[in-house]
Each structure stands twice: as C-alpha cells, then as structure tokens.
Amino acid sequence: GVLMTTKKSKAHIIERRGQLIAELFLQGLKPSFVARPTSDFGYDFLIGFPNAGGGINNCAVRVEATERPVSSRFPINAETYTLLAHSNIPTLLIVADVKRNRLFHAWLTPEIAGESAGARRVGIPVTELGNPEELRRQLAG
C-alpha cells in the first residue's frame, strides 16, 4: 500500500519543534513530572518539583516558538497573557528560537505588561536561559 501523509504547515512544524526543545530542557531539570494538559488552557505543560517542605511546587509552562532572532521583549497574544498572568499557578514563558536552538524565559505576572496593557499583543521582557540549576532552584522554591 501507499502511505499517505498530511502536509503540516510550516507554522505548525515550528511550534512543534519549539515544544520539543522546551520539553527536553524541562526534562533535563529532573522534575517530579512533566504533563501536557488534555485541553487548551493556554499553557503547554504542567511541571512539578519537590520542595523543601516535602510537597510539590507546580508551575504552568507556555511555549512560544520562532525562527526569528529573539530580542529583549517577545510579543504574545494579550488574551493569553491575561489568562496566564492572572492564574493562581506560576506561569513560565519559554520562547524557543528553533533556528538557533536557543531558549529564553520570563515569569508571567500581572505587572510585567506595563505600558502594553490594553493592546492586542503584549511585549514580555525575556532573558536567555543560562544556568539550568538556577531555574530549577526557582521552580523548587
């Protein structure tokens, strides 16, 4: 028989590659778990890390992928930002530059939007992910 494949759009492939790069990075932090939500709640992963008190600190992760070089601010959809920044669970934004295999991050908080509040896109200040242990310490509390 002939195998049929469906052609994926370039945007879909870029998005999927960004999620895979981010998931590999997150797995490297040795969390208790990395889970994907069963529905679209605005985030791509839920991760948990053991904390000093014997519990688990949970964190939502939103992945944005691009082939363009990432500057100091990365624009995301304002509705997505509002949903995640005003949730009761900390949300980590990971921006994956899939062309250069570089990752950037920011914690989405209500005050981070600054002057772009009310716009359709919000410029989020991001920094390149450097030392994974530092991020792991932040996640574990």
N, C-alpha and C positions, 0 to 999 in steps of 0.2 A: 504494500500500500504506500501511498504518498502521504508524508507528514505535512500537515498544514500548520503554519504558524501565523499568528496575528501580528501585524506590524505595530509595534509600540511607538508612540510619538517620542520625539527627542526629549521633550519636557518630562515625560513620564520616566524615561531612562535616566535622565539627570537626577530626578527626585529619588528614584530607587537607589541609585549609586550613592547619593548623599546619605540616605538612611542606612545603607550597609556599612559605609565608612564610619558613621556615628555609632552604629551598633557594635562594631568591632572595637572601637575606642572604649565604649561603655563597658563591654565585657572585660576589657583589659584592666578596668578599675576594680575587678573582683567584687561585684555587688552580691547581695544575697539573692537577688533576682532581677531580671530584665523582662518586662512583659509588654505586649502590644495590646492596646485597647481593642475590644471587639466592635466598637462603633467609633465614628469620628467625633471625638470630644475636643478636638483642637490640638491634641498632643499625639506624638508618635510612639512614645514609650513611657512606661511607669517603671521606675527603678527603686530599689530599696537597699539600704546599707545598715549593718548593725551599728548601734550607738553605744556609748559608754555606759548607759543605764540599763543595758540588756534588752532594749527594744529595737525597733527598726525605723529609721528615718526614710520616708517615702518622698519621691520627687518626680514630677512630670517632666518630660523632655519633648520639646518641639524641635524638629529638624527642618532647616531650610537649605536647599541646595542651589548652587550657582556655578556657572563656568566662568563668570566674570571675576576679576580680582576684587577682594573684599576690602573696603575702606574702613575707617574708624566707626562708621554708622551703617547699619544694614536695615533697609526698609521692609517692614512686614505689614500685612493687612491689619487695619485698625480694629476690626471686629475680633480677629484672632487675638490680638494683643490684649484687648479689654477682657475677653473671656479668660485668658490665662493669667494676666497680671492681677485680676481680682478674684482668683480662686483661693481656696483655703489650703492649697498644697503648693509648695515652692515649685516654680517652673524654670527650668534651664533651657535657654535657647541655644541650639548648636547650629552654626552656619558652616556648611561643608562646601569648600571650594573644590569641586570634583576634578577640575582640570589640573590643579597643582597639589592635590591631596593635602590640603591644609584645613584645619578646623579652628573656628572662632566661637566664642561663647558670651553669653550675658544672662544675668538673672532677671526675669521679667517681673518688675514690681510696679505698683501704681504710679510712683513718682518718676520713673525712668522716661516717660513720654515727653515730659517738659513742654516745649513750645508746639510740638506737633499734635497735641491733643485736639480732637475735632476734625482732623484730616482723615482722608481715606487710607493713607499709609502712614505708619509711624516709624521714624528713624531710630533704631535701637543702637546705642553705643556698644560695640563689641570689641573684645580683645582676643588675640590668638591664644589658643590653648597651648600652654607650655608644659609645665611640670604636672603630670597626671596625679601625683601624690597630693599636691596642694588642693586640687579639685576634689579628690577623694576625701580629704580631711574636711572640706566644707560640706560635702554630702553626708558624711557620717556624723557631723556635729561635734 
